[in-house]
Amino acid sequence: MRNLAVLLLIGLTVYCVFDIVRSSHDERLGVHPALWVLLVLLVPLVGVVVWLAVRWSRRTAYAGEAGGTTGIPRRQRTAGPDDDPDFLRGLDEDRKRADGGSTSDGPPPS
């Protein structure tokens, strides 16, 4: 059982180090990533808990700001073409031009 606790702590430490390296400046509260890595490596249990708490709080703050759960503010996310009203409007205009300008969905006039 003791070995399992040690393996869990090692796994969490490795996870946190990779997560710190991949995190953004805002997620790290403006602290240099090397300082976070040193905290996690030198004081493993406290460093891991502190990092996970900061990471969780910052990502939930982003999700609340964005109105979603991606952790990326809405202004930075790209919308898919099926979610973009301008793109859909352009497709509709292109279809109307290709049909010869007819606006009805019925058969073309003869």
Sequence and secondary structure as in RCSB ss.txt:
>XXXX:A:sequence
MRNLAVLLLIGLTVYCVFDIVRSSHDERLGVHPALWVLLVLLVPLVGVVVWLAVRWSRRTAYAGEAGGTTGIPRR
QRTAGPDDDPDFLRGLDEDRKRADGGSTSDGPPPS
>XXXX:A:secstr
 HHHHHHHHHHHHHHHHHHHHHS TTTTTT  HHHHHHHHHHSHHHHHHHHHHHHHHHHHHHHHHHTSSSSS GG
GS   GGG HHHHHHHHHHHHHHTTS  SSS    
